[in-house]
Amino acid sequence: MIDKTRLITPFLMLTAGTIASIIMYVRNFDLNTMLWTLLIVLIIFYVLGDIARYLYASVKPRIIPSGQLSRLVEEARRNGDLTENAEGENDGSVEELDATDTISDEEGYSEEELGENAEADASGSEASASE
C-alpha cells in the first residue's frame, strides 16, 4: 500500500498556489509581482504542509495501533466478535477485520489504556521467558 501521507504537502501547496494565482489574476497584478507573490505563497504552504504531514504521521499510530493486530484478533475470537461466514461458522480469519475505519474520539485509546496494555504485554513476555 502506498504511503499517502507524503501527498499532503504537495496537495496543500498546489491548492494554495492555485487560489493565490486566481485571486492575483482577477485583481490584475502585473506579471513580476504575481510570480514573486506566488513563489512566496508556495514556499510558505510547502512548510505548512510539511508540518501538517509530520503531525499527522506522529498521531496516526495512536489512531490505528500497529503491531497489536494478532492480539486484537485473539481477543475478538474469545469474545465472539468476529463476523461469521456464509455457512454460519466463525473461522476467525483476519480478512473480516476492516482496518480502513477510523476510530472516533469516543472509541479511541486513552493514554492510560495504552500504558496498561504495554505493561501487560511486558509482564506477559517476562512470564513466558521465565518458563
The first five atom37 places (N, CA, C, CB, O) and aatype in JSON, in Angstrom:
{
  "aatype": [12, 9, 3, 11, 16, 1, 10, 9, 16, 14, 13, 10, 12, 10, 16, 0, 7, 16, 9, 0, 15, 9, 9, 12, 18, 19, 1, 2, 13, 3, 10, 2, 16, 12, 10, 17, 16, 10, 10, 9, 19, 10, 9, 9, 13, 18, 19, 10, 7, 3, 9, 0, 1, 18, 10, 18, 0, 15, 19, 11, 14, 1, 9, 9, 14, 15, 7, 5, 10, 15, 1, 10, 19, 6, 6, 0, 1, 1, 2, 7, 3, 10, 16, 6, 2, 0, 6, 7, 6, 2, 3, 7, 15, 19, 6, 6, 10, 3, 0, 16, 3, 16, 9, 15, 3, 6, 6, 7, 18, 15, 6, 6, 6, 10, 7, 6, 2, 0, 6, 0, 3, 0, 15, 7, 15, 6, 0, 15, 0, 15, 6],
  "atom_mask": [
    [1, 1, 1, 1, 1],
    [1, 1, 1, 1, 1],
    [1, 1, 1, 1, 1],
    [1, 1, 1, 1, 1],
    [1, 1, 1, 1, 1],
    [1, 1, 1, 1, 1],
    [1, 1, 1, 1, 1],
    [1, 1, 1, 1, 1],
    [1, 1, 1, 1, 1],
    [1, 1, 1, 1, 1],
    [1, 1, 1, 1, 1],
    [1, 1, 1, 1, 1],
    [1, 1, 1, 1, 1],
    [1, 1, 1, 1, 1],
    [1, 1, 1, 1, 1],
    [1, 1, 1, 1, 1],
    [1, 1, 1, 0, 1],
    [1, 1, 1, 1, 1],
    [1, 1, 1, 1, 1],
    [1, 1, 1, 1, 1],
    [1, 1, 1, 1, 1],
    [1, 1, 1, 1, 1],
    [1, 1, 1, 1, 1],
    [1, 1, 1, 1, 1],
    [1, 1, 1, 1, 1],
    [1, 1, 1, 1, 1],
    [1, 1, 1, 1, 1],
    [1, 1, 1, 1, 1],
    [1, 1, 1, 1, 1],
    [1, 1, 1, 1, 1],
    [1, 1, 1, 1, 1],
    [1, 1, 1, 1, 1],
    [1, 1, 1, 1, 1],
    [1, 1, 1, 1, 1],
    [1, 1, 1, 1, 1],
    [1, 1, 1, 1, 1],
    [1, 1, 1, 1, 1],
    [1, 1, 1, 1, 1],
    [1, 1, 1, 1, 1],
    [1, 1, 1, 1, 1],
    [1, 1, 1, 1, 1],
    [1, 1, 1, 1, 1],
    [1, 1, 1, 1, 1],
    [1, 1, 1, 1, 1],
    [1, 1, 1, 1, 1],
    [1, 1, 1, 1, 1],
    [1, 1, 1, 1, 1],
    [1, 1, 1, 1, 1],
    [1, 1, 1, 0, 1],
    [1, 1, 1, 1, 1],
    [1, 1, 1, 1, 1],
    [1, 1, 1, 1, 1],
    [1, 1, 1, 1, 1],
    [1, 1, 1, 1, 1],
    [1, 1, 1, 1, 1],
    [1, 1, 1, 1, 1],
    [1, 1, 1, 1, 1],
    [1, 1, 1, 1, 1],
    [1, 1, 1, 1, 1],
    [1, 1, 1, 1, 1],
    [1, 1, 1, 1, 1],
    [1, 1, 1, 1, 1],
    [1, 1, 1, 1, 1],
    [1, 1, 1, 1, 1],
    [1, 1, 1, 1, 1],
    [1, 1, 1, 1, 1],
    [1, 1, 1, 0, 1],
    [1, 1, 1, 1, 1],
    [1, 1, 1, 1, 1],
    [1, 1, 1, 1, 1],
    [1, 1, 1, 1, 1],
    [1, 1, 1, 1, 1],
    [1, 1, 1, 1, 1],
    [1, 1, 1, 1, 1],
    [1, 1, 1, 1, 1],
    [1, 1, 1, 1, 1],
    [1, 1, 1, 1, 1],
    [1, 1, 1, 1, 1],
    [1, 1, 1, 1, 1],
    [1, 1, 1, 0, 1],
    [1, 1, 1, 1, 1],
    [1, 1, 1, 1, 1],
    [1, 1, 1, 1, 1],
    [1, 1, 1, 1, 1],
    [1, 1, 1, 1, 1],
    [1, 1, 1, 1, 1],
    [1, 1, 1, 1, 1],
    [1, 1, 1, 0, 1],
    [1, 1, 1, 1, 1],
    [1, 1, 1, 1, 1],
    [1, 1, 1, 1, 1],
    [1, 1, 1, 0, 1],
    [1, 1, 1, 1, 1],
    [1, 1, 1, 1, 1],
    [1, 1, 1, 1, 1],
    [1, 1, 1, 1, 1],
    [1, 1, 1, 1, 1],
    [1, 1, 1, 1, 1],
    [1, 1, 1, 1, 1],
    [1, 1, 1, 1, 1],
    [1, 1, 1, 1, 1],
    [1, 1, 1, 1, 1],
    [1, 1, 1, 1, 1],
    [1, 1, 1, 1, 1],
    [1, 1, 1, 1, 1],
    [1, 1, 1, 1, 1],
    [1, 1, 1, 1, 1],
    [1, 1, 1, 0, 1],
    [1, 1, 1, 1, 1],
    [1, 1, 1, 1, 1],
    [1, 1, 1, 1, 1],
    [1, 1, 1, 1, 1],
    [1, 1, 1, 1, 1],
    [1, 1, 1, 1, 1],
    [1, 1, 1, 0, 1],
    [1, 1, 1, 1, 1],
    [1, 1, 1, 1, 1],
    [1, 1, 1, 1, 1],
    [1, 1, 1, 1, 1],
    [1, 1, 1, 1, 1],
    [1, 1, 1, 1, 1],
    [1, 1, 1, 1, 1],
    [1, 1, 1, 1, 1],
    [1, 1, 1, 0, 1],
    [1, 1, 1, 1, 1],
    [1, 1, 1, 1, 1],
    [1, 1, 1, 1, 1],
    [1, 1, 1, 1, 1],
    [1, 1, 1, 1, 1],
    [1, 1, 1, 1, 1],
    [1, 1, 1, 1, 1]
  ],
  "atom_positions": [
    [[0.84, -1.18, 0.0], [0.0, 0.0, 0.0], [0.88, 1.24, 0.0], [-0.96, 0.0, 1.21], [1.89, 1.29, 0.71]],
    [[0.52, 2.21, -0.77], [1.29, 3.44, -0.9], [1.06, 4.32, 0.32], [0.91, 4.19, -2.2], [-0.07, 4.44, 0.81]],
    [[2.13, 4.94, 0.81], [2.02, 5.85, 1.93], [1.47, 7.18, 1.42], [3.41, 6.04, 2.64], [2.19, 7.96, 0.8]],
    [[0.2, 7.43, 1.68], [-0.46, 8.61, 1.14], [-0.19, 9.87, 1.94], [-1.94, 8.38, 1.07], [-0.57, 10.97, 1.53]],
    [[0.47, 9.72, 3.09], [0.77, 10.92, 3.88], [1.77, 11.82, 3.19], [1.3, 10.52, 5.25], [1.81, 13.02, 3.46]],
    [[2.58, 11.27, 2.29], [3.54, 12.12, 1.57], [2.85, 13.03, 0.56], [4.56, 11.25, 0.86], [3.48, 13.95, 0.04]],
    [[1.59, 12.8, 0.28], [0.85, 13.64, -0.67], [0.22, 14.87, -0.02], [-0.22, 12.82, -1.35], [-0.31, 15.73, -0.72]],
    [[0.26, 14.95, 1.3], [-0.35, 16.09, 2.0], [0.34, 17.39, 1.62], [-0.29, 15.88, 3.52], [-0.32, 18.38, 1.32]],
    [[1.67, 17.39, 1.63], [2.43, 18.61, 1.35], [2.17, 19.16, -0.05], [3.92, 18.33, 1.52], [1.81, 20.33, -0.17]],
    [[2.33, 18.37, -1.12], [2.09, 18.95, -2.45], [0.63, 19.34, -2.68], [2.51, 17.98, -3.51], [0.35, 20.32, -3.38]],
    [[-0.31, 18.58, -2.1], [-1.72, 18.93, -2.28], [-2.02, 20.29, -1.67], [-2.62, 17.86, -1.66], [-2.67, 21.13, -2.3]],
    [[-1.56, 20.51, -0.44], [-1.8, 21.78, 0.24], [-1.1, 22.92, -0.5], [-1.32, 21.71, 1.7], [-1.67, 24.0, -0.67]],
    [[0.13, 22.69, -0.92], [0.91, 23.71, -1.61], [0.27, 24.1, -2.95], [2.34, 23.23, -1.82], [0.15, 25.28, -3.26]],
    [[-0.12, 23.11, -3.72], [-0.7, 23.41, -5.04], [-2.09, 24.03, -4.93], [-0.78, 22.13, -5.87], [-2.46, 24.87, -5.75]],
    [[-2.85, 23.63, -3.93], [-4.16, 24.24, -3.72], [-4.02, 25.72, -3.37], [-4.94, 23.5, -2.61], [-4.72, 26.56, -3.92]],
    [[-3.1, 26.03, -2.46], [-2.87, 27.43, -2.08], [-2.33, 28.22, -3.26], [-1.89, 27.51, -0.91], [-2.73, 29.37, -3.46]],
    [[-1.45, 27.63, -4.06], [-0.92, 28.31, -5.25], [-1.99, 28.6, -6.27], [0.0, 0.0, 0.0], [-1.99, 29.67, -6.89]],
    [[-2.89, 27.67, -6.46], [-3.99, 27.87, -7.41], [-4.9, 29.01, -6.96], [-4.81, 26.58, -7.58], [-5.26, 29.88, -7.75]],
    [[-5.26, 29.0, -5.69], [-6.14, 30.05, -5.16], [-5.46, 31.41, -5.25], [-6.52, 29.75, -3.69], [-6.08, 32.4, -5.65]],
    [[-4.17, 31.47, -4.89], [-3.43, 32.74, -4.97], [-3.33, 33.23, -6.4], [-2.03, 32.59, -4.37], [-3.47, 34.43, -6.66]],
    [[-3.09, 32.33, -7.34], [-2.98, 32.72, -8.75], [-4.29, 33.3, -9.28], [-2.56, 31.52, -9.6], [-4.29, 34.31, -9.98]],
    [[-5.4, 32.65, -8.94], [-6.71, 33.12, -9.41], [-7.01, 34.5, -8.83], [-7.82, 32.12, -9.02], [-7.48, 35.39, -9.55]],
    [[-6.75, 34.68, -7.54], [-7.02, 35.97, -6.91], [-6.16, 37.07, -7.53], [-6.77, 35.9, -5.39], [-6.65, 38.16, -7.8]],
    [[-4.87, 36.78, -7.76], [-3.98, 37.79, -8.34], [-4.35, 38.1, -9.78], [-2.53, 37.33, -8.27], [-4.2, 39.24, -10.22]],
    [[-4.83, 37.11, -10.54], [-5.23, 37.34, -11.93], [-6.48, 38.22, -11.98], [-5.49, 35.99, -12.64], [-6.57, 39.13, -12.8]],
    [[-7.44, 37.93, -11.09], [-8.69, 38.7, -11.07], [-8.42, 40.15, -10.67], [-9.71, 38.06, -10.1], [-9.08, 41.06, -11.16]],
    [[-7.46, 40.35, -9.78], [-7.14, 41.71, -9.32], [-6.13, 42.43, -10.23], [-6.6, 41.64, -7.91], [-5.69, 43.53, -9.9]],
    [[-5.78, 41.82, -11.34], [-4.9, 42.42, -12.36], [-3.52, 42.81, -11.83], [-5.57, 43.64, -12.95], [-3.06, 43.93, -12.06]],
    [[-2.87, 41.88, -11.12], [-1.5, 42.1, -10.7], [-0.6, 42.06, -11.94], [-1.05, 41.04, -9.63], [-0.91, 41.36, -12.9]],
    [[0.52, 42.8, -11.92], [1.45, 42.68, -13.04], [2.21, 41.36, -12.88], [2.45, 43.91, -13.1], [2.25, 40.78, -11.8]],
    [[2.8, 40.91, -13.98], [3.38, 39.57, -14.04], [4.51, 39.37, -13.03], [3.9, 39.29, -15.44], [4.58, 38.34, -12.37]],
    [[5.4, 40.35, -12.91], [6.54, 40.22, -12.0], [6.07, 40.09, -10.54], [7.47, 41.44, -12.15], [6.56, 39.23, -9.8]],
    [[5.13, 40.92, -10.13], [4.59, 40.85, -8.77], [3.86, 39.53, -8.54], [3.64, 42.03, -8.51], [3.97, 38.93, -7.47]],
    [[3.13, 39.09, -9.56], [2.38, 37.83, -9.44], [3.33, 36.65, -9.23], [1.52, 37.61, -10.7], [3.06, 35.79, -8.39]],
    [[4.42, 36.6, -9.98], [5.35, 35.47, -9.86], [6.06, 35.45, -8.51], [6.37, 35.53, -10.98], [6.21, 34.39, -7.9]],
    [[6.51, 36.62, -8.03], [7.18, 36.66, -6.73], [6.21, 36.32, -5.59], [7.8, 38.04, -6.49], [6.58, 35.61, -4.65]],
    [[4.99, 36.81, -5.69], [3.98, 36.5, -4.67], [3.65, 35.02, -4.68], [2.71, 37.33, -4.88], [3.51, 34.4, -3.62]],
    [[3.53, 34.46, -5.87], [3.24, 33.03, -5.99], [4.38, 32.19, -5.41], [3.0, 32.64, -7.47], [4.13, 31.19, -4.73]],
    [[5.61, 32.59, -5.66], [6.76, 31.87, -5.11], [6.73, 31.89, -3.58], [8.07, 32.48, -5.62], [6.98, 30.87, -2.93]],
    [[6.44, 33.04, -3.01], [6.37, 33.15, -1.54], [5.23, 32.3, -0.98], [6.19, 34.63, -1.13], [5.4, 31.63, 0.04]],
    [[4.07, 32.33, -1.64], [2.92, 31.53, -1.19], [3.26, 30.04, -1.25], [1.67, 31.82, -2.05], [2.95, 29.3, -0.32]],
    [[3.9, 29.6, -2.33], [4.25, 28.19, -2.45], [5.25, 27.75, -1.38], [4.83, 27.91, -3.84], [5.13, 26.66, -0.83]],
    [[6.23, 28.59, -1.09], [7.21, 28.25, -0.05], [6.54, 28.17, 1.32], [8.36, 29.28, -0.03], [6.8, 27.24, 2.09]],
    [[5.69, 29.14, 1.63], [5.01, 29.15, 2.94], [4.13, 27.9, 3.09], [4.15, 30.43, 3.1], [4.16, 27.25, 4.13]],
    [[3.37, 27.58, 2.06], [2.47, 26.43, 2.18], [3.2, 25.1, 2.06], [1.39, 26.51, 1.13], [2.69, 24.07, 2.49]],
    [[4.41, 25.1, 1.46], [5.22, 23.89, 1.49], [5.63, 23.59, 2.93], [6.47, 24.05, 0.6], [5.55, 22.44, 3.38]],
    [[6.07, 24.61, 3.64], [6.48, 24.44, 5.04], [5.27, 24.03, 5.9], [7.12, 25.74, 5.59], [5.38, 23.11, 6.71]],
    [[4.13, 24.7, 5.72], [2.93, 24.35, 6.48], [2.47, 22.92, 6.18], [1.8, 25.34, 6.19], [2.06, 22.2, 7.08]],
    [[2.52, 22.52, 4.91], [2.13, 21.17, 4.53], [3.07, 20.12, 5.1], [0.0, 0.0, 0.0], [2.63, 19.04, 5.49]],
    [[4.35, 20.45, 5.15], [5.32, 19.52, 5.73], [5.08, 19.36, 7.23], [6.75, 20.01, 5.47], [5.19, 18.25, 7.77]],
    [[4.75, 20.45, 7.9], [4.43, 20.38, 9.33], [3.15, 19.57, 9.55], [4.27, 21.81, 9.93], [3.09, 18.74, 10.46]],
    [[2.14, 19.79, 8.72], [0.88, 19.04, 8.84], [1.12, 17.55, 8.6], [-0.17, 19.58, 7.85], [0.54, 16.72, 9.3]],
    [[1.95, 17.21, 7.61], [2.26, 15.81, 7.34], [2.98, 15.17, 8.52], [3.12, 15.68, 6.06], [2.69, 14.04, 8.89]],
    [[3.92, 15.89, 9.1], [4.66, 15.38, 10.26], [3.71, 15.16, 11.45], [5.79, 16.36, 10.66], [3.8, 14.13, 12.12]],
    [[2.82, 16.11, 11.7], [1.89, 15.97, 12.82], [0.94, 14.79, 12.6], [1.08, 17.26, 13.01], [0.67, 14.04, 13.53]],
    [[0.44, 14.63, 11.37], [-0.45, 13.51, 11.08], [0.28, 12.18, 11.22], [-1.03, 13.65, 9.66], [-0.27, 11.22, 11.75]],
    [[1.52, 12.12, 10.75], [2.29, 10.88, 10.85], [2.59, 10.53, 12.3], [3.59, 10.99, 10.05], [2.7, 9.36, 12.65]],
    [[2.73, 11.54, 13.16], [3.01, 11.25, 14.57], [1.74, 10.85, 15.33], [3.65, 12.46, 15.23], [1.83, 10.14, 16.33]],
    [[0.58, 11.28, 14.88], [-0.69, 10.95, 15.54], [-1.27, 9.65, 15.01], [-1.69, 12.09, 15.36], [-1.99, 8.96, 15.73]],
    [[-0.96, 9.3, 13.78], [-1.54, 8.12, 13.14], [-1.35, 6.83, 13.93], [-0.96, 7.95, 11.79], [-2.31, 6.05, 14.02]],
    [[-0.17, 6.53, 14.51], [-0.05, 5.28, 15.29], [-0.97, 5.21, 16.49], [1.35, 5.11, 15.75], [-1.32, 4.12, 16.93]],
    [[-1.38, 6.35, 17.03], [-2.31, 6.33, 18.15], [-3.72, 6.03, 17.7], [-2.28, 7.67, 18.89], [-4.51, 5.45, 18.44]],
    [[-4.06, 6.42, 16.47], [-5.39, 6.17, 15.93], [-5.52, 4.72, 15.51], [-5.69, 7.11, 14.75], [-6.5, 4.06, 15.84]],
    [[-4.54, 4.23, 14.77], [-4.56, 2.85, 14.27], [-3.38, 2.13, 14.91], [-4.5, 2.8, 12.7], [-2.25, 2.27, 14.43]],
    [[-3.6, 1.37, 15.96], [-2.48, 0.7, 16.62], [-1.86, -0.35, 15.7], [-2.93, 0.04, 17.93], [-2.57, -1.18, 15.13]],
    [[-0.55, -0.32, 15.57], [0.13, -1.29, 14.72], [0.86, -2.29, 15.6], [1.13, -0.59, 13.75], [1.25, -1.97, 16.73]],
    [[1.04, -3.47, 15.1], [1.76, -4.49, 15.84], [0.9, -5.23, 16.85], [0.0, 0.0, 0.0], [1.36, -6.18, 17.46]],
    [[-0.34, -4.81, 17.03], [-1.2, -5.46, 18.01], [-2.36, -6.18, 17.33], [-1.72, -4.44, 19.0], [-3.31, -6.58, 18.01]],
    [[-2.3, -6.35, 16.02], [-3.42, -6.94, 15.29], [-3.67, -8.37, 15.74], [-3.15, -6.91, 13.8], [-4.83, -8.76, 15.92]],
    [[-2.62, -9.17, 15.94], [-2.82, -10.56, 16.34], [-3.47, -10.64, 17.72], [-1.49, -11.32, 16.34], [-4.31, -11.5, 17.96]],
    [[-3.08, -9.74, 18.63], [-3.68, -9.73, 19.97], [-5.15, -9.32, 19.88], [-2.91, -8.77, 20.91], [-6.0, -9.88, 20.58]],
    [[-5.45, -8.34, 19.03], [-6.84, -7.9, 18.87], [-7.7, -9.0, 18.25], [-6.9, -6.65, 18.0], [-8.86, -9.16, 18.63]],
    [[-7.13, -9.76, 17.31], [-7.88, -10.86, 16.7], [-8.16, -11.94, 17.73], [-7.1, -11.45, 15.5], [-9.27, -12.49, 17.77]],
    [[-7.18, -12.25, 18.57], [-7.39, -13.27, 19.61], [-8.46, -12.82, 20.6], [-6.08, -13.55, 20.35], [-9.3, -13.63, 21.0]],
    [[-8.43, -11.56, 20.99], [-9.46, -11.05, 21.9], [-10.84, -11.12, 21.25], [-9.14, -9.61, 22.32], [-11.82, -11.45, 21.91]],
    [[-10.92, -10.8, 19.96], [-12.2, -10.86, 19.26], [-12.69, -12.3, 19.15], [-12.07, -10.24, 17.85], [-13.89, -12.55, 19.26]],
    [[-11.78, -13.24, 18.95], [-12.18, -14.66, 18.9], [-12.75, -15.1, 20.24], [-10.99, -15.54, 18.52], [-13.77, -15.79, 20.28]],
    [[-12.09, -14.69, 21.32], [-12.58, -15.07, 22.65], [-13.93, -14.45, 22.95], [-11.57, -14.66, 23.72], [-14.78, -15.08, 23.57]],
    [[-14.13, -13.22, 22.51], [-15.4, -12.53, 22.77], [-16.47, -12.88, 21.76], [-15.18, -11.04, 22.78], [-17.63, -12.53, 21.96]],
    [[-16.11, -13.56, 20.67], [-17.07, -13.91, 19.64], [-17.47, -12.72, 18.79], [0.0, 0.0, 0.0], [-18.6, -12.68, 18.29]],
    [[-16.58, -11.75, 18.62], [-16.9, -10.54, 17.89], [-16.58, -10.61, 16.4], [-16.18, -9.38, 18.48], [-16.91, -9.67, 15.67]],
    [[-15.96, -11.68, 15.92], [-15.62, -11.77, 14.5], [-16.87, -12.08, 13.68], [-14.54, -12.84, 14.26], [-17.77, -12.78, 14.15]],
    [[-16.91, -11.58, 12.49], [-18.04, -11.79, 11.6], [-18.1, -13.25, 11.16], [-17.96, -10.86, 10.37], [-17.06, -13.88, 10.93]],
    [[-19.31, -13.78, 11.05], [-19.45, -15.16, 10.63], [-19.5, -15.23, 9.12], [-20.7, -15.79, 11.24], [-19.96, -14.29, 8.47]],
    [[-19.03, -16.35, 8.54], [-19.06, -16.5, 7.09], [-20.43, -17.03, 6.65], [-17.94, -17.45, 6.62], [-21.34, -17.14, 7.47]],
    [[-20.57, -17.36, 5.38], [-21.87, -17.72, 4.8], [-22.46, -18.97, 5.45], [-21.73, -17.93, 3.3], [-23.68, -19.07, 5.55]],
    [[-21.63, -19.93, 5.88], [-22.14, -21.16, 6.48], [-22.53, -20.97, 7.94], [-21.12, -22.26, 6.37], [-23.02, -21.9, 8.57]],
    [[-22.31, -19.77, 8.48], [-22.65, -19.52, 9.87], [-21.55, -19.93, 10.83], [0.0, 0.0, 0.0], [-21.75, -19.94, 12.04]],
    [[-20.37, -20.26, 10.28], [-19.25, -20.65, 11.12], [-18.32, -19.47, 11.31], [-18.49, -21.86, 10.52], [-18.18, -18.62, 10.43]],
    [[-17.71, -19.41, 12.44], [-16.75, -18.35, 12.73], [-15.36, -18.91, 12.51], [-16.93, -17.8, 14.18], [-14.82, -19.61, 13.37]],
    [[-14.77, -18.58, 11.34], [-13.45, -19.13, 11.05], [-12.34, -18.24, 11.59], [-13.28, -19.32, 9.56], [-11.18, -18.66, 11.59]],
    [[-12.65, -17.03, 12.04], [-11.65, -16.17, 12.67], [-10.58, -15.65, 11.74], [0.0, 0.0, 0.0], [-9.49, -15.32, 12.2]],
    [[-10.86, -15.56, 10.46], [-9.83, -15.06, 9.54], [-9.66, -13.56, 9.7], [-10.2, -15.4, 8.09], [-10.59, -12.85, 10.07]],
    [[-8.47, -13.09, 9.41], [-8.13, -11.68, 9.57], [-8.79, -10.84, 8.48], [-6.62, -11.48, 9.55], [-8.93, -9.63, 8.65]],
    [[-9.19, -11.45, 7.37], [-9.8, -10.7, 6.27], [-11.1, -10.03, 6.7], [-10.05, -11.63, 5.09], [-11.53, -9.05, 6.08]],
    [[-11.73, -10.54, 7.73], [-13.0, -9.99, 8.16], [-12.86, -8.67, 8.9], [-13.71, -10.98, 9.03], [-13.84, -7.95, 9.07]],
    [[-11.66, -8.35, 9.33], [-11.43, -7.08, 10.02], [-11.22, -5.99, 9.0], [-10.22, -7.17, 10.98], [-10.51, -6.19, 8.01]],
    [[-11.83, -4.85, 9.23], [-11.71, -3.73, 8.31], [-10.85, -2.66, 8.96], [-13.11, -3.17, 7.93], [-11.3, -1.96, 9.87]],
    [[-9.61, -2.52, 8.49], [-8.67, -1.56, 9.08], [-8.82, -0.18, 8.47], [-7.25, -2.04, 8.9], [-8.09, 0.74, 8.86]],
    [[-9.74, 0.02, 7.53], [-9.89, 1.33, 6.91], [-10.75, 2.26, 7.74], [-10.49, 1.18, 5.52], [-10.69, 3.48, 7.55]],
    [[-11.55, 1.72, 8.65], [-12.38, 2.57, 9.5], [-11.51, 3.27, 10.53], [-13.48, 1.75, 10.2], [-10.59, 2.67, 11.09]],
    [[-11.8, 4.52, 10.76], [-11.03, 5.24, 11.77], [-11.76, 5.17, 13.1], [-10.81, 6.71, 11.35], [-12.97, 4.93, 13.15]],
    [[-11.03, 5.37, 14.15], [-11.6, 5.32, 15.49], [-11.94, 6.74, 15.91], [-10.61, 4.66, 16.5], [-11.1, 7.63, 15.83]],
    [[-13.17, 6.95, 16.35], [-13.56, 8.28, 16.78], [-12.96, 8.58, 18.14], [-15.09, 8.42, 16.82], [-12.39, 7.7, 18.79]],
    [[-13.09, 9.82, 18.58], [-12.53, 10.23, 19.87], [-13.13, 9.43, 21.02], [-12.75, 11.72, 20.1], [-12.44, 9.12, 21.99]],
    [[-14.42, 9.09, 20.91], [-15.06, 8.36, 21.98], [-14.58, 6.92, 22.02], [-16.57, 8.4, 21.82], [-14.5, 6.33, 23.1]],
    [[-14.25, 6.33, 20.86], [-13.86, 4.94, 20.79], [-12.36, 4.75, 20.88], [-14.37, 4.34, 19.52], [-11.9, 3.61, 20.99]],
    [[-11.58, 5.8, 20.83], [-10.12, 5.7, 20.75], [-9.5, 5.21, 22.05], [0.0, 0.0, 0.0], [-10.18, 5.0, 23.05]],
    [[-8.22, 5.03, 22.0], [-7.47, 4.56, 23.15], [-7.0, 5.76, 23.96], [-6.27, 3.69, 22.72], [-6.49, 6.73, 23.4]],
    [[-7.16, 5.69, 25.27], [-6.64, 6.75, 26.13], [-5.18, 6.43, 26.44], [-7.49, 6.88, 27.44], [-4.71, 5.32, 26.22]],
    [[-4.48, 7.43, 26.97], [-3.07, 7.23, 27.33], [-2.94, 6.16, 28.41], [-2.44, 8.56, 27.8], [-1.97, 5.39, 28.41]],
    [[-3.9, 6.11, 29.35], [-3.85, 5.11, 30.42], [-4.0, 3.7, 29.86], [-4.94, 5.38, 31.46], [-3.28, 2.79, 30.27]],
    [[-4.93, 3.52, 28.92], [-5.14, 2.2, 28.33], [-3.91, 1.75, 27.56], [-6.37, 2.21, 27.42], [-3.52, 0.59, 27.63]],
    [[-3.29, 2.68, 26.82], [-2.1, 2.31, 26.08], [-0.98, 1.92, 27.03], [-1.65, 3.46, 25.18], [-0.24, 0.97, 26.76]],
    [[-0.84, 2.64, 28.15], [0.18, 2.3, 29.14], [-0.09, 0.96, 29.8], [0.0, 0.0, 0.0], [0.84, 0.18, 30.04]],
    [[-1.37, 0.69, 30.1], [-1.73, -0.58, 30.73], [-1.47, -1.74, 29.78], [-3.2, -0.57, 31.15], [-0.99, -2.79, 30.21]],
    [[-1.78, -1.57, 28.48], [-1.54, -2.63, 27.51], [-0.05, -2.89, 27.36], [-2.15, -2.26, 26.15], [0.36, -4.04, 27.22]],
    [[0.76, -1.85, 27.38], [2.21, -2.03, 27.26], [2.75, -2.76, 28.48], [2.91, -0.67, 27.09], [3.61, -3.63, 28.35]],
    [[2.24, -2.41, 29.67], [2.67, -3.09, 30.89], [2.23, -4.55, 30.89], [2.12, -2.37, 32.13], [2.99, -5.43, 31.31]],
    [[1.01, -4.81, 30.43], [0.51, -6.19, 30.37], [1.32, -7.01, 29.38], [-0.98, -6.21, 29.99], [1.63, -8.17, 29.65]],
    [[1.67, -6.43, 28.24], [2.49, -7.14, 27.25], [3.87, -7.42, 27.8], [2.59, -6.32, 25.96], [4.42, -8.51, 27.59]],
    [[4.44, -6.45, 28.51], [5.77, -6.64, 29.08], [5.76, -7.71, 30.16], [6.3, -5.32, 29.66], [6.66, -8.55, 30.21]],
    [[4.74, -7.71, 31.02], [4.67, -8.72, 32.08], [4.38, -10.1, 31.5], [3.6, -8.34, 33.12], [4.85, -11.1, 32.03]],
    [[3.6, -10.16, 30.42], [3.31, -11.43, 29.77], [4.54, -12.01, 29.12], [0.0, 0.0, 0.0], [4.74, -13.22, 29.15]],
    [[5.37, -11.17, 28.52], [6.58, -11.66, 27.88], [7.61, -12.09, 28.92], [7.17, -10.59, 26.96], [8.37, -13.02, 28.68]],
    [[7.64, -11.42, 30.08], [8.55, -11.82, 31.16], [8.14, -13.16, 31.74], [8.57, -10.75, 32.27], [8.99, -13.99, 32.06]],
    [[6.83, -13.39, 31.87], [6.33, -14.64, 32.41], [6.64, -15.79, 31.46], [4.83, -14.55, 32.69], [7.01, -16.88, 31.92]],
    [[6.49, -15.58, 30.16], [6.77, -16.64, 29.2], [8.27, -16.89, 29.09], [6.19, -16.29, 27.83], [8.68, -18.02, 28.8]],
    [[9.09, -15.88, 29.32], [10.55, -16.04, 29.26], [11.05, -16.83, 30.46], [11.24, -14.66, 29.2], [12.04, -17.56, 30.35]],
    [[10.37, -16.68, 31.6], [10.82, -17.39, 32.8], [10.43, -18.86, 32.78], [10.25, -16.73, 34.05], [11.0, -19.65, 33.53]],
    [[9.48, -19.25, 31.94], [9.03, -20.65, 31.88], [9.96, -21.5, 31.13], [7.69, -20.75, 31.26], [9.73, -22.7, 30.99]]
  ]
}
